[in-house]
Amino acid sequence: MCTSLTTCEWKKVFYEKMEVAKPADSWELIIDPNLKPNELAPGWKQYLEQHASGRFHCSWCWHSWQSAHVVILFHMHLDRAQRKGSVRMRVFKQLCFECGTARLDESSMLEENIEGLVDNLITSLREQCYEEDGGQYRINLASRPNSGLHRSEFCEACREGIMHWKPREKLPEEEATCSGASKLKAQGVSGYNFFSLRWCLFWASLCLLVVYLQFSFRGSSSFF
């Protein structure tokens, strides 16, 4: 039985996609809030999703906020003899920074985000449990907030020592923008930075020359 709509959606998407990816094997998805990173039983594998997008809701003050730094931990195991697999999953929570409550609240995710995250999980599962080429990992950028820093003091994952957020880390689209700007500067604008010190001095000298010529012309015309 599902404990929330988000949990139901996770299981629905996971079972549907695993039926396509590995129809001969039986897999189950278990929500485990006590799952610990890097504490693995023999034969189990780990996959850590570090930058999922989700929305949190505080049940105390009803404040809600969006985060692009939701951490999801997966532990995976495949029994090849029984053709049965198990995935244990934990979504790390965040504290409400409005009311300061000590209660860590659940997160919810859009359906398209869950689809991409399950694709990433299955990619890792195929690589680690089946020793296959899992394919490419999906980058979930659709619902990332446009601004706002990650507040590590309110993050359960950060408190447990998972270093998933780097202040200077750029998203792929930011890297593309920066590299594009660098190329333009190198190719078309090199040597023509009109805001450099050399150009500022040039324009200042030109203005002074114009002013000097104007005063000289007025001074010479007053003699006639």
Legacy VTK file of the C-alpha trace (Angstrom):
# vtk DataFile Version 3.0
C-alpha trace
ASCII
DATASET POLYDATA
POINTS 224 float
0.000 0.000 0.000
1.319 3.451 -0.949
1.837 5.976 1.831
1.529 9.025 -0.479
0.658 9.985 -4.035
4.340 10.569 -4.778
5.253 7.088 -3.509
2.499 5.548 -5.646
3.792 7.408 -8.702
7.360 6.237 -8.064
6.269 2.592 -7.866
3.960 2.872 -10.863
6.662 4.343 -13.116
9.352 1.972 -11.826
7.303 -1.207 -12.352
6.186 -0.121 -15.823
9.712 0.686 -16.978
11.274 -2.431 -15.437
8.662 -4.570 -17.180
10.034 -3.204 -20.451
13.725 -3.191 -19.488
13.871 -6.623 -17.780
10.610 -8.539 -18.379
12.116 -11.899 -17.316
13.005 -10.658 -13.822
10.798 -9.565 -10.927
11.732 -6.296 -9.225
10.303 -4.515 -6.195
10.727 -0.932 -4.988
10.763 -0.325 -1.218
10.746 3.102 0.470
13.244 2.976 3.343
13.623 6.224 5.357
16.482 4.685 7.367
18.718 3.915 4.387
22.306 5.058 4.946
24.802 6.056 2.239
27.711 3.649 1.727
26.337 1.170 4.271
25.728 -1.765 1.958
24.922 -5.393 2.682
26.974 -7.980 0.722
25.994 -8.037 -2.932
24.144 -4.714 -2.829
24.981 -1.760 -5.073
24.406 1.944 -4.565
23.207 4.756 -6.801
22.945 8.353 -5.587
20.834 10.940 -7.426
22.274 14.244 -6.248
20.378 16.996 -8.053
16.730 16.019 -8.383
14.031 18.699 -8.563
11.244 18.589 -5.998
8.840 20.677 -3.961
8.656 20.553 -0.175
5.615 21.317 1.978
5.766 22.203 5.663
2.824 20.709 7.540
3.331 23.157 10.422
3.210 26.586 8.758
2.045 25.431 5.272
5.053 27.039 3.646
6.216 25.373 0.409
9.420 25.757 -1.519
11.142 24.273 -4.545
14.633 22.798 -4.567
16.884 21.594 -7.370
19.159 19.819 -4.882
16.977 16.977 -3.647
19.100 13.902 -2.903
17.743 10.395 -3.498
19.620 7.297 -2.355
19.077 3.874 -3.923
20.403 0.488 -2.809
19.989 -2.287 -5.407
20.339 -6.066 -5.316
19.723 -8.785 -7.902
19.361 -12.467 -7.061
20.306 -14.025 -10.387
19.293 -17.552 -9.324
15.785 -16.491 -8.275
15.593 -13.792 -10.976
14.380 -11.358 -8.353
15.634 -7.882 -7.651
15.039 -5.294 -4.965
15.562 -1.538 -4.817
15.463 0.329 -1.532
14.973 4.066 -1.857
15.282 7.083 0.409
14.423 10.661 -0.488
16.320 13.009 1.825
14.191 15.730 3.370
14.631 19.410 4.145
13.747 21.565 7.134
11.351 24.484 6.720
13.390 27.694 6.949
10.306 29.860 7.543
9.121 28.487 10.865
12.355 26.723 11.848
10.526 23.563 12.827
12.710 20.571 13.625
10.387 18.351 11.600
11.764 17.321 8.221
9.039 17.380 5.604
8.376 15.163 2.613
8.972 16.269 -0.949
6.792 15.857 -3.998
7.917 15.687 -7.599
6.324 16.290 -10.948
5.543 13.235 -13.043
8.061 14.171 -15.743
10.781 14.438 -13.080
9.986 10.958 -11.738
10.136 9.564 -15.274
13.666 10.917 -15.761
14.842 9.856 -12.308
13.582 6.297 -12.821
15.378 6.227 -16.182
18.592 7.174 -14.370
17.966 4.494 -11.739
17.452 1.801 -14.396
20.585 2.964 -16.235
22.625 2.499 -13.040
20.848 -0.764 -12.251
21.699 -2.235 -15.661
25.326 -1.171 -15.288
25.863 -2.429 -11.734
23.516 -5.415 -11.428
23.554 -6.739 -15.002
27.010 -5.489 -16.056
25.503 -3.956 -19.197
25.888 -0.659 -20.962
23.085 1.228 -19.294
23.015 4.059 -21.807
22.985 7.764 -21.031
21.847 9.405 -17.809
19.136 12.000 -18.116
19.759 15.501 -16.782
16.623 16.807 -15.095
16.517 20.528 -15.840
12.842 21.041 -16.615
11.720 22.281 -13.235
14.928 23.648 -11.760
14.400 26.975 -9.944
15.875 29.930 -11.791
17.529 31.318 -8.688
18.136 30.634 -5.026
21.030 28.964 -3.242
20.941 25.614 -1.523
20.810 26.101 2.260
22.846 23.184 3.542
21.968 23.767 7.205
18.356 22.803 6.425
19.231 19.764 4.286
19.080 16.244 5.706
21.554 14.936 3.123
24.115 17.610 3.987
23.703 16.802 7.676
24.565 13.185 6.947
27.743 14.169 5.135
26.612 13.847 1.509
28.490 16.567 -0.348
26.101 17.035 -3.259
26.144 20.792 -3.742
29.078 22.938 -4.849
28.657 26.747 -4.746
30.729 27.243 -7.912
29.217 24.354 -9.832
27.616 25.366 -13.143
24.657 23.663 -14.760
25.196 22.357 -18.314
23.249 25.203 -19.906
25.307 27.728 -17.913
28.512 26.081 -19.127
27.252 26.358 -22.731
26.438 30.043 -22.272
29.823 30.794 -20.748
31.733 28.865 -23.403
29.724 30.556 -26.160
30.511 33.971 -24.762
34.198 33.061 -24.493
34.277 31.946 -28.126
32.664 35.171 -29.307
35.163 37.174 -27.342
38.072 35.165 -28.730
36.852 35.210 -32.333
35.007 38.408 -33.072
35.661 40.816 -30.229
39.342 40.160 -29.593
41.211 43.487 -29.600
37.986 45.531 -29.752
36.859 45.759 -26.160
35.491 49.294 -26.191
35.238 49.379 -22.401
38.922 48.646 -21.776
41.234 51.257 -20.204
42.973 51.899 -23.533
39.717 52.738 -25.316
38.474 54.872 -22.398
41.648 56.955 -22.584
41.233 57.251 -26.341
37.644 58.515 -26.100
38.566 60.913 -23.275
41.405 62.360 -25.355
39.110 62.716 -28.334
36.525 64.602 -26.262
39.197 66.931 -24.888
40.430 67.584 -28.425
36.906 68.468 -29.610
36.401 70.836 -26.655
39.805 72.464 -27.305
39.028 72.969 -30.991
35.650 74.511 -30.155
37.188 77.019 -27.738
39.997 77.760 -30.217
37.481 78.399 -33.000
35.390 80.727 -30.789
38.553 82.563 -29.652
39.781 83.082 -33.212
36.299 84.246 -34.454
36.127 86.968 -31.759
38.977 88.883 -33.448
36.903 89.454 -36.634
LINES 1 225
224 0 1 2 3 4 5 6 7 8 9 10 11 12 13 14 15 16 17 18 19 20 21 22 23 24 25 26 27 28 29 30 31 32 33 34 35 36 37 38 39 40 41 42 43 44 45 46 47 48 49 50 51 52 53 54 55 56 57 58 59 60 61 62 63 64 65 66 67 68 69 70 71 72 73 74 75 76 77 78 79 80 81 82 83 84 85 86 87 88 89 90 91 92 93 94 95 96 97 98 99 100 101 102 103 104 105 106 107 108 109 110 111 112 113 114 115 116 117 118 119 120 121 122 123 124 125 126 127 128 129 130 131 132 133 134 135 136 137 138 139 140 141 142 143 144 145 146 147 148 149 150 151 152 153 154 155 156 157 158 159 160 161 162 163 164 165 166 167 168 169 170 171 172 173 174 175 176 177 178 179 180 181 182 183 184 185 186 187 188 189 190 191 192 193 194 195 196 197 198 199 200 201 202 203 204 205 206 207 208 209 210 211 212 213 214 215 216 217 218 219 220 221 222 223
